[in-house]
């Protein structure tokens, strides 16, 4: 987001500096310093061999650049597999300007000699596993240092974020210290010592305290990022004196207060405002409309309220509006969305907005993600939604929309839609059975849950050949599970629980290709979910496709029959729920083949027999329930089963074992095919007695027959 304007003449000179061929070879002293740097590593990634094979002129070595005099000016060894400590010998290269050692696996800290070098202007050691505190500058250093760009992001630096060293960093333009473990306050002296600072990134640390007022003195500052820390207090009014700001970002802290509409307009260059995940309250000021360059507005997960300002339509460059998890209310129609032709993402999840969806939203022709879930919208989905040709993500769940048939016919014109979340609407309507519902060729995620829809699982779902996740739970669907289910070759998450489905489990359900294989291709496309899908709670969300578990949920229906042995084919399953049905017979041994299972629920059926001892192979079980069946025999005590509470086995009076109050007798613990001597003798006596009785009976019958027919 940060851009620097460079005069064309300066740019040409800069390129010449990079591209000029050295007229002379490097000196022996510089060669020794480079070799000592490599020698200090525990693993050099083959660099030493490469240098040896490239001759004696170090200006010809991999990753080394020189000026026309043969002096080393650049060391670029990023992503070379280097390990071990960084040697300070690099700082002995007196003409060295640029050092890039990023994306390696160093140990120890960052040498002070590099940070406070008298020549280095660019130092990048990001993603290199460095740790410890940043070095303090030597007391002998009193003159300003030339360092302009310092990137120490994504390491393991800790301790308090330094404050004193910025006094000699007069030339610093960009400082990226994000994704470390720095503590303490943001130094108030940052801009005082570094008046040219244009980029400051302190995200993902453990910084605390208030935001210093002195950041407003950063007259050149364009990018200010300090999200995901423990900052508190308000956003100081003085911050808005940094009028060059283009990117202001403090998400996921503990900030509070209201947005100051009178001062925020001073940031006329602002393109991104990200204050989400704090405790800001009050309204969005009407003056927001004066930020003509605003492209991203992130105010989600705060305590803000009131109506959305009509002036929001004046921010015609807006691409992202994120207002989720607030208390905004009123009618969206006051905002002219038709003016926001650049808008790509609109997120209004969980507010108190109401009324009908304004038609102007359907003029946002570039919209790719729209979420209006958990509000008070009502009415029918307009057929004009088909104008959103780029829409790939739509979530309107938990509102009061009606006419599901019209909605689906309108949405089928959105040819690019990949994720459709429309549950908890269309209450008590009939599931559309119209086979002309098509056009969803790119749909990968469909949730139509908690609608109390009646009717059967419709056959038009079989046309969704790219479908990967299908949630139809908590409706009133009847009929049998369709036999065409295995034609959905990419389906790996199916939830039809809490309906009134009948019949047996079709064998075709056991042939679902993506539940039989753990092929990575079954996951959602990485770019599918433009917005994280909040599932039940804000803290439990799925964003990347690979986060979605492989699920088969048939619980709380009226299914019957035995559990097919073929269920063991679904080896990729992480969750299997067959609870609250009318299944009978024994638990198939083949379930033990599902070694990836984390959740297994067979409770509240009519299952008999023993719990298979081979369940000990299910090492990843975190939830397990066999309660309220007619199971008997000992509970296996090895493996995960011994870690679950007794409630997992309640309602099976024939079960016994150390997990229950009822212990097993020796006979119960013995295998079924072994019988005691007493049982054996009783069976022998019974057989003899039965034979004698039968023989006497036959003899008596013969005598009777002889008397009458003899």
C-alpha positions in Angstrom: 0.0 0.0 0.0 3.0 2.3 0.5 4.5 3.9 -2.6 7.6 6.2 -2.9 8.0 8.8 -5.6 11.5 8.7 -7.1 12.8 11.2 -9.6 13.5 9.6 -13.0 17.1 10.7 -13.0 17.7 9.2 -9.6 16.0 6.0 -10.7 18.3 5.7 -13.7 21.4 6.2 -11.5 20.1 3.6 -9.1 19.7 1.1 -12.0 23.1 1.9 -13.3 24.5 1.2 -9.8 22.9 -2.3 -9.9 23.7 -3.2 -13.5 27.2 -1.7 -14.0 29.9 -4.3 -14.6 32.9 -4.0 -12.3 36.0 -2.8 -14.0 38.3 -4.4 -11.4 38.2 -7.5 -9.2 37.3 -7.3 -5.5 40.2 -6.9 -3.0 41.6 -9.8 -1.0 40.3 -8.2 2.2 36.7 -8.1 1.0 37.1 -11.7 -0.2 38.3 -12.8 3.2 35.4 -11.0 4.9 32.9 -12.9 2.7 34.6 -16.2 3.3 34.7 -15.6 7.0 30.9 -14.9 7.0 30.2 -18.2 5.2 32.7 -20.1 7.4 30.8 -18.9 10.5 27.6 -20.7 9.4 26.8 -24.3 10.4 25.2 -24.8 6.9 25.9 -22.7 3.9 23.4 -24.2 1.4 26.2 -24.9 -1.1 27.2 -21.2 -1.3 30.9 -22.0 -0.5 31.1 -24.5 -3.3 29.4 -22.2 -5.7 31.8 -19.4 -4.8 34.8 -21.7 -5.1 33.7 -22.8 -8.6 33.2 -19.2 -9.7 36.8 -18.2 -9.5 38.8 -15.8 -7.3 36.9 -12.6 -8.1 34.2 -12.3 -5.5 32.3 -9.9 -7.7 31.5 -12.9 -9.8 30.2 -14.9 -6.9 26.5 -15.9 -6.5 24.6 -13.2 -4.6 27.4 -10.7 -4.6 27.3 -7.4 -6.5 30.1 -4.8 -6.8 30.6 -1.2 -8.0 32.9 -0.1 -10.8 35.8 -0.1 -8.4 35.4 -3.7 -7.5 34.0 -2.9 -4.0 31.3 -5.2 -2.7 28.0 -3.2 -2.5 25.4 -5.9 -2.2 25.0 -9.3 -0.5 21.8 -11.0 -1.6 21.5 -14.6 -0.2 17.8 -14.9 0.5 16.2 -18.4 0.6 19.6 -20.2 0.4 19.1 -22.6 3.3 21.7 -20.8 5.5 21.9 -21.9 9.1 23.9 -20.8 12.1 24.9 -17.4 13.5 25.2 -14.3 11.4 28.8 -13.2 11.4 29.6 -9.5 11.9 32.3 -9.8 9.2 29.9 -8.5 6.6 30.0 -5.1 8.4 33.7 -4.9 7.4 32.7 -4.4 3.8 33.0 -0.6 3.9 31.1 0.0 0.6 28.3 -2.4 1.4 24.9 -0.8 0.7 22.4 -3.6 0.5 22.1 -6.9 2.6 19.3 -9.4 2.0 19.6 -12.5 4.2 15.8 -13.1 4.4 14.1 -16.6 4.5 16.9 -18.5 6.0 17.2 -20.3 9.4 19.8 -18.4 11.4 20.4 -18.8 15.1 21.1 -16.2 17.7 20.6 -12.5 17.3 21.2 -9.7 14.8 24.8 -8.3 15.0 24.9 -4.6 16.0 27.6 -4.1 13.5 25.1 -4.6 10.7 22.3 -2.4 12.1 24.7 0.5 12.9 26.9 0.1 9.9 28.4 3.2 8.4 27.4 2.2 4.9 24.4 -0.2 4.8 21.2 1.5 3.6 19.0 -1.6 3.2 19.0 -4.5 5.7 16.5 -7.4 5.3 16.7 -10.3 7.6 13.0 -11.2 7.6 11.7 -14.8 8.1 15.1 -15.9 9.4 14.4 -17.3 12.9 16.5 -14.7 14.6 15.8 -14.1 18.3 16.7 -12.2 21.4 16.5 -8.4 21.8 17.5 -6.0 19.1 21.1 -4.8 19.6 21.7 -1.5 21.4 23.8 0.9 19.5 27.4 1.3 20.7 28.0 4.3 23.0 30.7 5.4 20.7 28.3 5.9 17.8 27.2 9.5 17.9 26.8 10.4 14.2 23.6 9.6 12.2 23.5 6.2 10.6 22.7 5.8 6.9 20.3 2.9 7.3 17.1 3.6 5.3 15.2 0.3 5.2 15.2 -2.2 8.1 13.1 -5.3 7.7 13.3 -7.6 10.7 9.7 -9.0 10.4 8.7 -12.6 11.1 11.5 -13.5 13.5 11.5 -14.3 17.2 12.8 -11.0 18.5 11.6 -10.3 22.0 12.0 -7.9 25.0 10.9 -4.3 25.0 10.7 -2.6 21.7 13.8 -0.3 21.6 13.4 3.4 22.0 16.8 5.0 22.3 18.5 3.8 19.1 16.2 5.9 16.8 18.2 8.9 17.8 20.9 7.9 15.3 18.5 6.6 12.6 18.0 9.9 11.0 17.8 8.4 7.5 15.3 5.7 8.3 12.4 5.5 5.7 10.9 2.1 6.3 10.8 -0.1 9.5 9.1 -3.4 9.4 9.2 -5.2 12.8 6.0 -7.1 12.5 5.4 -10.7 13.6 7.8 -10.9 16.5 7.3 -10.9 20.2 8.3 -7.3 21.1 6.8 -5.9 24.3 6.5 -2.5 25.9 5.2 0.7 24.4 5.5 2.1 20.9 8.5 4.5 21.3 7.3 8.1 21.3 10.7 9.2 19.8 10.3 7.3 16.5 9.6 10.2 14.3 11.7 12.6 16.3 14.8 10.6 15.4 13.6 9.5 12.0 11.9 12.4 10.4 11.7 10.8 7.0 9.9 7.6 8.2 7.3 6.6 5.6 6.5 3.1 6.7 6.1 1.7 10.2 4.8 -1.8 10.6 4.6 -3.2 14.2 1.8 -5.7 13.6 1.6 -9.1 15.5 3.7 -8.3 18.5 2.9 -7.9 22.2 3.1 -4.2 22.4 0.9 -2.5 25.1 0.0 0.9 26.4 -1.4 3.9 24.6 -0.7 5.1 21.1 1.8 7.9 21.5 0.7 11.4 20.4 4.0 12.0 18.8 3.1 9.8 15.8 1.4 12.8 14.5 4.8 14.4 14.0 5.6 11.8 11.3 4.9 14.2 8.5 6.2 11.7 5.9 4.5 8.7 7.3 2.3 6.9 4.7 1.9 3.4 6.2 1.2 3.0 10.0 0.3 -0.6 11.0 0.2 -1.9 14.6 -2.6 -4.4 14.5 -2.8 -7.6 16.7 -1.1 -6.2 19.8 -2.4 -5.3 23.2 -2.7 -1.5 22.7 -5.3 0.4 24.7 -6.7 3.8 25.1 -8.1 6.0 22.3 -6.8 6.8 18.9 -5.2 10.2 19.6 -6.4 13.2 17.7 -2.8 14.1 17.1 -2.5 11.0 14.9 -4.5 12.8 12.3 -1.8 15.4 11.9 0.2 12.8 9.9 -1.6 14.0 6.8 0.5 11.9 4.4 -1.1 8.7 5.8 -2.4 6.4 3.2 -2.7 3.3 5.3 -3.8 3.5 9.0 -4.2 0.1 10.6 -4.8 -0.8 14.3 -7.0 -3.9 14.2 -7.4 -6.4 17.1 -6.3 -4.3 20.0 -8.1 -2.9 23.0 -8.7 0.6 21.6 -12.0 2.5 22.4 -13.7 5.8 21.9 -15.4 7.3 18.9 -14.2 8.2 15.5 -13.5 11.9 15.4 -15.3 13.1 12.4 -13.8 16.6 12.6 -10.2 15.4 12.5 -10.4 12.3 10.3 -11.0 14.4 7.3 -7.4 15.7 7.6 -6.3 12.3 6.2 -7.3 13.2 2.7 -4.8 10.7 1.2 -6.2 7.8 3.2 -6.8 4.6 1.2 -7.1 2.1 4.0 -8.7 2.6 7.4 -8.6 -0.6 9.5 -9.8 -0.3 13.1 -11.6 -3.6 13.3 -11.5 -5.9 16.4 -11.5 -3.1 19.0 -14.1 -1.5 21.3 -14.9 1.6 19.2 -18.4 3.0 19.8 -20.6 5.6 18.3 -21.5 6.3 14.7 -19.6 6.4 11.5 -19.2 10.1 11.1 -20.9 11.8 8.1 -17.5 13.3 7.2 -16.3 9.9 6.1 -17.6 10.9 2.7 -14.8 13.5 2.3 -12.2 10.7 2.2 -12.4 10.5 -1.6 -9.4 8.2 -1.9 -10.7 5.6 0.6 -10.5 2.1 -0.8 -10.8 -0.1 2.3 -13.0 0.5 5.4 -12.6 -2.1 8.1 -14.6 -1.3 11.3 -15.9 -4.8 12.0 -16.0 -6.4 15.5 -16.5 -3.2 17.4 -19.4 -1.7 19.4 -20.5 0.9 16.8 -24.1 1.7 16.2 -26.5 4.0 14.4 -27.4 4.2 10.8 -24.8 4.0 8.0 -24.1 7.5 6.8 -25.5 8.4 3.4 -22.2 10.1 2.5 -20.6 6.6 2.3 -21.8 6.7 -1.3 -19.4 9.6 -1.9 -16.3 7.3 -1.3 -16.5 6.1 -4.9 -13.1 4.4 -4.7 -14.2 2.0 -2.0 -13.4 -1.7 -2.8 -14.0 -3.2 0.7 -16.5 -2.3 3.4 -16.3 -4.5 6.5 -18.8 -3.6 9.2 -19.5 -7.0 10.7 -20.3 -7.7 14.3 -21.5 -4.2 15.3 -24.9 -2.7 16.2 -25.6 -0.8 13.1 -29.3 -0.3 12.4 -31.7 1.3 10.1 -32.3 1.0 6.3 -29.5 0.4 3.9 -31.4 2.3 1.2 -30.0 5.6 2.5 -26.6 4.7 1.0 -26.4 5.0 -2.8 -24.5 1.8 -3.5 -24.9 2.4 -7.2 -22.1 5.0 -6.9 -19.7 2.4 -5.6 -18.8 0.9 -8.9 -15.4 -0.3 -7.5 -16.9 -2.2 -4.6 -15.8 -5.8 -4.4 -16.7 -6.9 -0.9 -19.5 -5.8 1.4 -19.7 -7.5 4.9 -22.6 -6.6 7.2 -22.7 -9.8 9.2 -24.5 -9.7 12.6 -25.9 -6.2 12.9 -29.4 -4.8 13.4 -30.0 -3.6 9.9 -33.5 -4.1 8.5 -35.9 -3.5 5.7 -35.5 -4.8 2.2 -32.2 -5.0 0.3 -31.9 -1.8 -1.7 -31.9 -2.3 -5.4 -28.8 0.0 -5.7 -26.6 -2.9 -4.4 -27.4 -4.8 -7.6 -25.6 -2.1 -9.5 -22.3 -2.8 -7.9 -21.2 -4.8 -11.0 -17.8 -5.6 -9.6 -19.1 -7.1 -6.3 -17.5 -10.5 -5.6 -18.5 -11.1 -1.9 -21.7 -10.0 -0.2 -22.6 -11.0 3.3 -25.8 -9.7 5.0 -26.3 -12.6 7.4 -27.8 -12.2 10.9 -29.7 -9.0 10.4 -33.4 -8.2 10.1 -33.8 -8.1 6.3 -37.0 -9.4 4.8 -38.9 -9.7 1.5 -37.9 -11.6 -1.6 -34.5 -11.7 -3.3 -34.7 -9.4 -6.3 -34.2 -10.9 -9.8 -31.7 -8.1 -10.4 -29.2 -10.0 -8.2 -28.4 -11.8 -11.5 -26.7 -8.6 -12.6 -23.8 -9.4 -10.2 -21.9 -11.4 -12.8 -18.7 -11.5 -10.7 -20.4 -12.5 -7.4 -18.7 -15.6 -6.0 -19.7 -15.5 -2.3 -23.2 -14.8 -1.0 -24.3 -15.2 2.6 -27.8 -14.0 3.6 -28.5 -16.5 6.3 -30.5 -15.8 9.5 -32.8 -13.1 8.1 -36.5 -13.3 7.1 -36.4 -13.7 3.3 -39.2 -15.5 1.6 -39.9 -17.4 -1.7 -36.9 -19.7 -2.0 -38.0 -20.8 -5.5 -37.7 -17.3 -6.8 -34.4 -16.8 -5.0 -32.8 -19.8 -6.6 -34.1 -18.9 -10.0 -32.6 -15.4 -9.6 -29.3 -16.7 -8.3 -28.7 -19.2 -11.1 -27.9 -16.2 -13.3 -24.8 -15.5 -11.0 -22.7 -17.9 -13.0 -19.6 -17.4 -10.9 -21.1 -18.0 -7.5 -19.1 -20.6 -5.6 -20.4 -20.2 -2.0 -24.1 -19.8 -1.3 -25.2 -19.6 2.4 -28.9 -19.0 2.7 -30.0 -20.9 5.8 -32.5 -19.8 8.4 -34.8 -18.1 5.9 -37.8 -19.2 3.8 -39.3 -20.8 6.9 -41.7 -23.7 6.4 -41.6 -23.4 2.6 -41.3 -26.4 0.3 -37.9 -27.4 -1.0 -38.0 -26.5 -4.7 -38.2 -29.7 -6.8 -38.1 -27.8 -10.1 -35.6 -29.5 -12.3 -35.1 -26.3 -14.3 -33.0 -24.9 -11.4 -29.5 -25.0 -12.9 -26.7 -22.7 -13.8 -24.8 -23.3 -10.6 -21.9 -25.0 -12.4 -19.3 -23.3 -10.2 -21.1 -23.8 -6.8 -18.8 -25.6 -4.3 -20.5 -24.7 -1.0 -24.3 -24.7 -0.4 -25.9 -24.3 3.0 -29.8 -24.4 3.2 -30.1 -25.3 6.9 -32.5 -24.4 9.7 -35.3 -23.5 7.2 -37.9 -26.2 8.2 -38.2 -26.9 4.4 -40.5 -29.7 3.5 -40.3 -32.2 0.7 -37.6 -34.5 -0.6 -33.9 -33.9 -1.3 -34.3 -32.4 -4.8 -32.7 -34.0 -7.9 -31.5 -30.7 -9.2 -28.7 -31.0 -6.6 -27.3 -33.8 -8.7 -26.4 -31.2 -11.4 -24.0 -29.4 -9.0 -21.1 -31.4 -10.2 -18.5 -29.2 -8.5 -20.3 -29.2 -5.1 -17.9 -30.0 -2.2 -19.9 -29.0 0.9 -23.7 -29.5 1.3 -25.6 -28.6 4.4 -29.3 -29.4 4.5 -29.6 -30.1 8.2 -32.4 -28.9 10.5 -35.2 -29.0 7.9 -38.2 -31.3 7.6 -37.1 -33.2 4.6 -38.7 -36.6 4.1 -38.1 -39.6 1.7 -35.0 -41.6 1.3 -31.4 -40.7 0.8 -31.0 -40.3 -3.0 -29.0 -43.1 -4.7 -27.4 -40.5 -7.0 -25.4 -39.0 -4.1 -22.1 -40.6 -5.2 -22.4 -38.8 -8.6 -21.2 -35.6 -6.7 -17.6 -36.6 -7.3 -16.1 -33.7 -5.3 -18.5 -33.8 -2.3 -16.6 -34.3 1.0 -18.8 -32.7 3.6 -22.5 -33.8 3.8 -24.8 -32.8 6.6 -28.5 -33.9 6.3 -29.0 -34.4 10.1 -32.1 -33.3 12.0 -34.7 -34.1 9.2 -37.2 -36.9 8.8 -35.4 -39.0 6.2 -36.4 -42.7 6.1 -35.2 -45.9 4.6 -31.8 -47.5 4.7 -28.4 -46.0 4.0 -27.9 -46.4 0.3 -24.7 -48.3 -0.7 -23.9 -45.5 -3.2 -23.4 -43.2 -0.2 -20.5 -45.5 0.8 -18.9 -44.9 -2.7 -18.5 -41.1 -2.4 -15.1 -40.7 -4.1 -13.8 -37.8 -2.0 -14.6 -39.5 1.3 -12.7 -42.6 0.2 -9.5 -40.7 -0.6 -7.6 -38.1 1.3 -6.6 -36.4 -2.0 -5.8 -32.8 -1.4 -7.9 -32.0 -4.5 -11.1 -32.4 -2.5 -10.5 -29.2 -0.6 -12.1 -25.9 -1.5 -10.2 -23.6 -3.9 -8.0 -21.3 -1.8 -9.7 -18.2 -3.4 -13.3 -19.5 -2.9 -14.1 -18.1 0.4 -13.5 -14.4 0.1 -14.8 -13.9 3.6 -14.3 -16.2 6.5 -17.4 -18.4 7.1 -18.4 -18.1 10.8 -19.8 -21.3 11.9 -21.8 -21.2 15.2 -19.4 -18.7 16.9 -17.1 -15.9 15.7 -14.1 -17.7 17.0 -14.9 -20.8 15.1 -14.5 -20.0 11.4 -13.3 -21.6 8.2 -11.4 -19.6 5.6 -9.0 -21.8 3.8 -10.6 -24.8 2.0 -8.3 -27.3 3.8 -9.8 -26.2 7.1 -13.1 -27.8 6.3 -13.4 -31.3 7.8 -14.5 -34.3 5.9 -18.0 -35.0 7.3 -20.9 -37.4 7.0 -23.8 -36.5 9.3 -27.0 -38.4 9.1 -28.1 -38.1 12.7 -31.6 -37.2 14.0 -33.6 -38.8 11.2 -35.7 -41.9 10.9 -33.2 -44.1 9.0 -33.3 -47.8 9.6 -31.6 -51.1 8.7 -28.0 -52.1 9.6 -25.0 -49.9 9.2 -23.4 -51.2 6.0 -20.0 -52.9 6.2 -19.0 -50.7 3.2 -18.8 -47.7 5.6 -15.2 -48.8 6.1 -14.5 -47.5 2.6 -14.8 -43.9 3.7 -11.3 -43.7 5.1 -11.0 -39.9 4.8 -13.8 -39.2 7.2 -13.1 -37.0 10.3 -16.6 -37.0 11.5 -19.3 -39.7 11.4 -22.7 -39.0 13.0 -25.4 -41.7 12.7 -27.1 -40.9 16.1 -30.9 -40.7 16.8 -32.0 -43.1 14.1 -33.4 -46.6 14.1 -30.3 -48.6 13.1 -30.1 -52.1 14.5 -27.7 -55.0 14.3 -24.0 -55.0 15.3 -21.5 -52.2 14.9 -19.6 -53.2 11.8 -15.9 -54.0 12.3 -15.1 -51.9 9.2 -15.6 -48.7 11.1 -12.2 -49.4 12.6 -10.8 -48.7 9.1 -11.7 -45.0 9.6 -8.4 -44.3 11.3 -8.7 -40.5 10.7 -12.0 -40.2 12.7 -12.1 -37.5 15.3 -15.8 -37.6 16.0 -17.9 -40.8 16.1 -21.5 -40.7 17.3 -23.7 -43.8 17.1 -25.9 -43.0 20.1 -29.7 -43.4 20.4 -30.2 -46.3 18.0 -31.0 -50.0 18.6 -27.5 -51.4 18.0 -26.6 -54.7 19.7 -23.5 -56.9 20.2 -20.2 -55.7 21.6 -18.1 -52.6 21.0 -15.4 -53.8 18.6 -12.1 -54.2 20.4 -10.4 -52.9 17.2 -11.7 -49.4 18.1 -8.4 -49.0 19.8 -6.9 -48.2 16.4 -9.0 -44.9 16.3 -6.2 -42.8 17.9 -7.6 -39.4 16.9 -11.0 -39.6 18.5 -11.9 -36.5 20.5 -15.6 -37.0 20.7 -17.2 -40.4 21.1 -20.8 -41.5 21.9 -22.4 -44.9 22.0 -25.1 -44.2 24.6 -28.7 -45.4 24.5 -28.3 -48.6 22.4 -28.5 -52.2 23.4 -24.8 -53.0 23.4 -23.3 -55.5 25.8 -20.0 -57.1 26.8 -16.9 -55.4 28.0 -15.8 -51.9 27.0 -12.3 -52.0 25.4 -9.9 -50.4 27.8 -7.1 -49.7 25.4 -6.8 -46.8 23.0 -8.9 -43.7 23.1 -12.1 -45.2 24.5 -10.7 -45.3 28.0 -10.4 -41.5 28.0 -14.1 -40.8 27.5 -16.6 -40.2 30.3 -19.1 -42.8 31.3 -21.9 -40.8 29.7 -20.5 -41.9 26.3 -21.8 -45.4 27.3 -24.9 -44.7 29.3 -28.2 -46.4 28.4 -26.5 -49.8 27.6 -27.2 -51.8 30.7 -25.5 -54.9 29.3 -22.1 -53.1 29.0 -19.5 -53.7 31.7 -15.9 -52.8 32.4 -13.6 -50.7 34.5 -15.1 -47.5 33.1 -18.5 -48.3 34.6 -19.7 -49.1 38.1 -20.7 -52.5 36.8 -17.6 -54.6 36.4 -17.3 -57.6 34.1 -17.4 -61.2 35.4 -14.8 -63.6 34.1 -17.5 -65.2 31.9 -18.4 -61.8 30.4 -14.8 -61.1 29.8 -14.3 -64.4 28.0 -14.8 -64.7 24.2 -18.2 -65.9 23.1 -17.0 -69.2 21.7 -15.7 -70.3 25.1 -18.3 -71.9 27.5 -17.8 -73.2 31.0 -17.8 -76.9 32.0 -21.1 -76.4 33.9 -22.7 -74.9 30.8 -21.4 -77.8 28.7 -22.7 -80.5 31.0 -26.1 -78.8 31.2 -26.3 -78.8 27.4 -25.4 -82.5 27.3 -28.0 -83.4 29.9 -30.6 -81.3 28.0 -29.8 -83.1 24.7 -30.1 -86.6 26.3 -33.4 -85.7 28.0 -34.8 -84.2 24.9 -33.8 -87.4 22.9 -35.4 -89.7 25.5 -38.6 -87.6 25.6 -38.7 -87.4 21.8 -38.2 -91.2 21.6 -41.0 -92.0 24.1 -43.3 -89.6 22.3 -42.7 -91.3 19.0 -43.3 -94.8 20.5 -46.6 -93.6 22.1 -47.8 -92.1 18.8 -47.0 -95.4 17.0 -49.1 -97.3 19.5 -52.1 -95.0 19.1 -51.9 -95.1 15.3 -51.7 -98.9 15.5 -54.9 -99.1 17.6 -57.0 -97.0 15.1 -55.5 -98.1 11.8 -53.9 -101.4 12.5 
